[in-house]
Amino acid sequence: MKTVAAAVFAICLPIAALAQQLSGDVQALKVQGNVYLLTGAGSNIAVQIGDAGVLVVDTGVAEMSDKVVAAIRKLSDKPIQYVLNTHADSDHTGGNDTVRKAGLTYVGANVTGNLRDAGVGAQIYAHDNVLKRMSAPTGVQASVPFGSWPTETYLSGRKQMFFNSEPVEMIHQPAAHADGDSLIFFRRSDVVVTGDIFVTTSYPFIDIDKGGSIQGEIDALNNILELAIPGYQDEAGTYIIPGHGWISDRPDLLEYRDMVTIIRDRIQAAITKGQTLEQVKAAGLTKDYDRRYSAKSGLGNAEKFVEAVYKSLAPKK
């Protein structure tokens, strides 16, 4: 029954997501365990609920932040205590300030009395490179308001916490989509949130200017595969929430990883033969995948993806 339900869920979700985009609504879908998916806010948002409170992974675009908070309140009236950012892009962090202000931080002893704002707002966790991208050096105006910045960061490896009777891990994926990517692994619920390392709607978003690389992308996809365990007849099991698109399982991710690896190998072979970027673009090396994966515009379309892979692989001059 779980396998049948998973199959129906995978088919229906893209239709539901399209309807939400057209209506401007933010809607919630239970994934499994304590984890829910919010759709319609510009990017996928994961919400973990329980007796201790609410933990939110990414916050969507700023324009939808009030609706995101309203959707969270329909799931739980417990306080929002943590916001975890998978990376720095504004379609995933734009609602940080609004969601943070809707929550609170529990503090002990006399901290609240000594520091008036100590208990105001949820804590925002991210890799340290996310803070560097969102803030600015002294004397330079930051592009992101202070209230949206991470309040707690980690430098490498992983950040672990225990919340709502569940181990939660933030696992750094260096030089993948960008240099500050984190996977979020809800170990008891068996759900992985990938940010833009994995999307079902386009080719990968590899931002070379922000430290992304094709090899780091493939390494990150392989790391997700190691976390994900398939269920009966390779269906369901660990569920994977992509940065954009529908809930997936290990076979979905495996197909995506293979596609990315094949295209990487084709472009590497062309570079070895001495082909220029324009020659590689003209060669149509992604043609057999374009109908499925090429976005109409942006980093996820075929041309931008090929360009990012080429620049990532080409010898530096």
C-alpha positions as CSV (number, residue, x, y, z in Angstrom):
1,M,0.0,0.0,0.0
2,K,2.9,2.4,0.8
3,T,4.3,1.8,-2.7
4,V,1.0,2.5,-4.4
5,A,0.5,5.6,-2.3
6,A,4.0,6.9,-3.1
7,A,3.4,6.4,-6.8
8,V,0.1,8.3,-6.7
9,F,1.8,11.0,-4.6
10,A,4.7,11.4,-7.1
11,I,2.3,11.8,-10.1
12,C,-0.1,14.2,-8.4
13,L,2.4,16.5,-6.8
14,P,3.5,18.4,-9.9
15,I,-0.1,19.1,-10.9
16,A,-0.8,20.4,-7.4
17,A,2.4,22.5,-7.4
18,L,1.4,24.1,-10.7
19,A,-2.1,25.0,-9.4
20,Q,-0.5,26.6,-6.3
21,Q,1.8,28.7,-8.5
22,L,-1.2,29.9,-10.5
23,S,-3.3,30.7,-7.4
24,G,-0.5,32.3,-5.3
25,D,-1.2,30.0,-2.4
26,V,1.2,28.2,0.0
27,Q,0.0,24.7,0.7
28,A,1.3,21.9,2.9
29,L,1.8,18.2,2.1
30,K,2.9,15.6,4.6
31,V,6.1,13.9,3.5
32,Q,6.6,11.3,6.3
33,G,7.4,11.2,10.0
34,N,7.4,14.8,11.4
35,V,8.2,16.5,8.1
36,Y,5.9,18.5,5.8
37,L,6.5,20.2,2.5
38,L,5.3,23.8,1.8
39,T,4.9,24.6,-1.9
40,G,4.1,27.8,-3.7
41,A,6.6,30.2,-2.1
42,G,9.2,30.3,-4.8
43,S,11.1,27.3,-3.6
44,N,10.4,24.2,-1.6
45,I,10.2,24.7,2.2
46,A,10.4,21.8,4.7
47,V,8.8,22.0,8.1
48,Q,9.4,19.7,11.0
49,I,6.8,19.8,13.8
50,G,6.5,18.3,17.2
51,D,5.9,18.9,20.9
52,A,9.0,21.1,21.2
53,G,8.1,23.4,18.5
54,V,8.7,24.0,14.8
55,L,11.9,23.8,12.6
56,V,11.8,25.3,9.1
57,V,14.2,24.6,6.3
58,D,14.4,27.5,3.9
59,T,11.8,30.3,3.8
60,G,11.0,31.0,0.1
61,V,10.8,34.5,-1.5
62,A,10.2,37.6,0.6
63,E,6.9,38.3,-1.1
64,M,5.3,35.1,0.1
65,S,6.7,35.1,3.7
66,D,3.5,36.1,5.4
67,K,1.7,33.3,3.7
68,V,4.5,30.9,4.7
69,V,4.0,31.8,8.3
70,A,0.3,31.4,8.0
71,A,0.8,27.9,6.4
72,I,3.1,26.9,9.3
73,R,0.5,28.1,11.8
74,K,-2.0,25.7,10.3
75,L,0.4,22.8,10.9
76,S,1.3,23.8,14.5
77,D,0.7,26.5,17.0
78,K,4.0,25.7,18.7
79,P,6.8,28.3,18.5
80,I,9.1,28.4,15.5
81,Q,12.5,27.9,17.1
82,Y,14.9,27.2,14.2
83,V,15.3,28.2,10.6
84,L,17.9,26.2,8.6
85,N,19.1,27.6,5.3
86,T,20.4,25.2,2.6
87,H,22.2,28.0,0.8
88,A,22.1,31.8,0.3
89,D,19.9,32.3,-2.8
90,S,17.1,34.8,-2.2
91,D,14.3,32.4,-3.4
92,H,15.3,30.2,-0.4
93,T,16.2,32.9,2.2
94,G,14.0,35.8,1.2
95,G,11.5,35.0,4.0
96,N,14.1,34.6,6.7
97,D,13.4,37.8,8.6
98,T,9.6,37.4,8.6
99,V,9.8,33.7,9.7
100,R,12.4,34.5,12.2
101,K,10.4,37.3,13.8
102,A,7.4,34.9,14.0
103,G,9.4,32.6,16.3
104,L,11.3,32.7,19.5
105,T,14.5,31.4,21.1
106,Y,14.4,29.9,24.5
107,V,17.1,31.2,26.7
108,G,18.0,30.3,30.3
109,A,19.0,32.0,33.6
110,N,19.1,35.8,33.4
111,V,20.0,36.1,29.7
112,T,16.7,37.6,28.6
113,G,16.8,40.1,31.4
114,N,20.4,41.1,30.6
115,L,19.9,41.1,26.8
116,R,16.5,42.5,25.9
117,D,16.4,40.9,22.5
118,A,17.9,37.6,23.4
119,G,14.6,35.7,23.2
120,V,13.2,37.5,20.2
121,G,12.9,35.5,17.0
122,A,14.0,32.1,16.0
123,Q,17.6,31.2,15.4
124,I,18.8,30.9,11.7
125,Y,21.5,28.3,11.0
126,A,23.6,28.0,7.9
127,H,27.1,27.2,6.7
128,D,29.5,30.1,7.3
129,N,29.8,30.7,3.6
130,V,26.1,31.6,3.5
131,L,26.6,34.3,6.0
132,K,29.6,35.6,4.0
133,R,27.4,35.7,0.9
134,M,24.5,37.5,2.6
135,S,26.6,40.0,4.6
136,A,29.3,42.3,3.5
137,P,32.8,43.5,4.6
138,T,33.0,46.5,6.8
139,G,32.2,49.7,5.0
140,V,30.3,47.9,2.2
141,Q,26.5,47.9,2.0
142,A,25.1,44.4,2.3
143,S,22.5,43.4,-0.3
144,V,20.5,41.4,2.2
145,P,18.9,43.0,5.4
146,F,20.6,42.2,8.7
147,G,17.5,40.4,10.0
148,S,17.8,37.8,7.3
149,W,21.4,36.8,8.1
150,P,22.2,33.5,9.8
151,T,22.5,33.9,13.5
152,E,24.5,30.7,14.0
153,T,27.0,29.1,11.5
154,Y,29.2,26.1,11.2
155,L,32.5,26.0,9.3
156,S,32.9,22.5,7.9
157,G,31.7,18.9,8.1
158,R,28.3,19.0,9.8
159,K,26.1,20.6,12.4
160,Q,24.0,18.3,14.5
161,M,21.0,19.0,16.7
162,F,18.2,17.0,18.4
163,F,14.8,18.5,18.1
164,N,11.3,17.1,18.4
165,S,12.7,13.7,19.5
166,E,14.7,13.5,16.2
167,P,18.3,13.8,15.2
168,V,18.7,16.6,12.6
169,E,21.9,17.0,10.6
170,M,23.2,19.9,8.4
171,I,25.9,18.4,6.2
172,H,28.1,20.7,4.2
173,Q,28.6,20.0,0.5
174,P,31.5,22.1,-0.6
175,A,31.7,23.5,-4.2
176,A,28.4,21.9,-5.4
177,H,25.6,24.3,-6.5
178,A,27.6,26.9,-4.6
179,D,30.2,27.0,-1.8
180,G,27.8,27.1,1.2
181,D,25.4,24.2,0.4
182,S,24.0,22.1,3.2
183,L,22.0,18.9,3.1
184,I,19.4,18.6,5.9
185,F,18.8,15.1,7.1
186,F,15.9,14.3,9.3
187,R,17.1,10.9,10.5
188,R,14.0,9.5,12.3
189,S,11.6,10.8,9.7
190,D,14.0,9.5,6.9
191,V,13.8,12.7,4.8
192,V,16.6,14.6,3.1
193,V,16.3,18.2,2.0
194,T,18.7,19.1,-0.7
195,G,18.3,22.7,-1.6
196,D,19.4,23.4,-5.1
197,I,21.9,20.6,-5.3
198,F,19.0,18.5,-6.6
199,V,16.0,19.8,-8.5
200,T,13.4,17.9,-10.5
201,T,12.5,20.8,-12.8
202,S,15.7,21.5,-14.7
203,Y,19.4,20.8,-15.0
204,P,21.4,21.6,-11.9
205,F,22.0,25.2,-10.9
206,I,25.8,25.4,-10.8
207,D,26.9,28.9,-9.9
208,I,30.5,29.1,-10.8
209,D,30.8,32.7,-9.5
210,K,29.6,31.5,-6.0
211,G,32.0,28.6,-5.8
212,G,30.0,25.9,-7.5
213,S,31.5,23.1,-9.6
214,I,30.4,20.1,-11.6
215,Q,32.6,17.7,-9.6
216,G,31.3,19.1,-6.3
217,E,27.7,18.7,-7.7
218,I,28.3,15.1,-8.5
219,D,30.0,14.4,-5.2
220,A,27.0,16.0,-3.4
221,L,24.5,13.9,-5.4
222,N,26.5,10.8,-4.5
223,N,26.4,11.8,-0.8
224,I,22.6,12.1,-1.0
225,L,22.5,8.6,-2.6
226,E,24.5,7.2,0.4
227,L,21.9,8.7,2.8
228,A,18.9,7.5,0.9
229,I,17.6,3.9,1.3
230,P,15.0,2.6,-1.1
231,G,11.8,0.9,0.1
232,Y,10.0,-2.1,-1.3
233,Q,10.9,-2.7,-5.0
234,D,13.0,0.4,-5.0
235,E,10.0,2.7,-4.3
236,A,9.6,5.1,-1.4
237,G,11.9,4.5,1.6
238,T,13.9,7.7,2.1
239,Y,12.1,10.7,0.7
240,I,14.1,13.5,-0.9
241,I,12.8,17.1,-1.0
242,P,14.5,19.0,-3.8
243,G,15.1,22.7,-4.0
244,H,12.4,22.9,-6.7
245,G,10.0,20.3,-7.9
246,W,8.3,17.2,-6.5
247,I,9.2,14.8,-3.7
248,S,11.5,12.1,-4.9
249,D,13.1,8.8,-3.8
250,R,16.4,7.2,-4.4
251,P,15.7,5.9,-7.9
252,D,14.7,9.4,-9.0
253,L,17.9,10.8,-7.6
254,L,20.0,8.0,-9.2
255,E,18.6,8.8,-12.6
256,Y,19.4,12.5,-12.1
257,R,23.0,11.7,-10.9
258,D,23.6,9.5,-13.9
259,M,22.4,12.2,-16.3
260,V,24.7,14.8,-14.8
261,T,27.6,12.4,-14.8
262,I,27.1,11.4,-18.5
263,I,26.9,15.1,-19.6
264,R,30.0,15.8,-17.5
265,D,31.9,13.0,-19.3
266,R,30.8,14.2,-22.7
267,I,32.0,17.7,-22.1
268,Q,35.2,16.5,-20.6
269,A,35.9,14.4,-23.7
270,A,35.2,17.5,-25.9
271,I,37.6,19.6,-23.8
272,T,40.3,16.9,-24.1
273,K,39.9,17.2,-27.9
274,G,40.5,20.9,-27.7
275,Q,37.0,22.1,-28.4
276,T,36.0,25.6,-27.5
277,L,33.0,26.5,-25.4
278,E,31.1,27.7,-28.5
279,Q,31.9,24.4,-30.3
280,V,30.7,22.4,-27.3
281,K,27.5,24.4,-27.2
282,A,26.9,23.8,-30.9
283,A,27.6,20.0,-30.5
284,G,24.3,19.4,-28.7
285,L,25.8,17.2,-26.0
286,T,22.6,17.5,-23.9
287,K,20.1,17.1,-26.7
288,D,18.8,13.7,-25.6
289,Y,18.0,15.1,-22.1
290,D,16.9,18.7,-23.0
291,R,13.2,17.9,-23.3
292,R,13.1,16.5,-19.8
293,Y,15.5,18.8,-18.0
294,S,16.2,22.1,-19.8
295,A,14.5,25.1,-18.2
296,K,13.3,27.9,-20.4
297,S,15.8,30.3,-18.9
298,G,18.3,30.8,-16.1
299,L,21.0,28.6,-14.7
300,G,18.9,25.5,-15.2
301,N,18.6,25.7,-19.0
302,A,20.8,23.6,-21.3
303,E,23.0,26.4,-22.5
304,K,23.8,27.7,-19.0
305,F,24.4,24.2,-17.7
306,V,26.8,23.4,-20.5
307,E,28.6,26.7,-19.9
308,A,28.9,26.1,-16.2
309,V,30.2,22.5,-16.7
310,Y,32.7,23.7,-19.3
311,K,34.1,26.5,-17.2
312,S,34.3,24.1,-14.2
313,L,36.3,21.5,-16.2
314,A,38.4,23.6,-18.6
315,P,42.1,24.2,-17.6
316,K,42.5,27.5,-15.8
317,K,44.6,29.9,-17.8
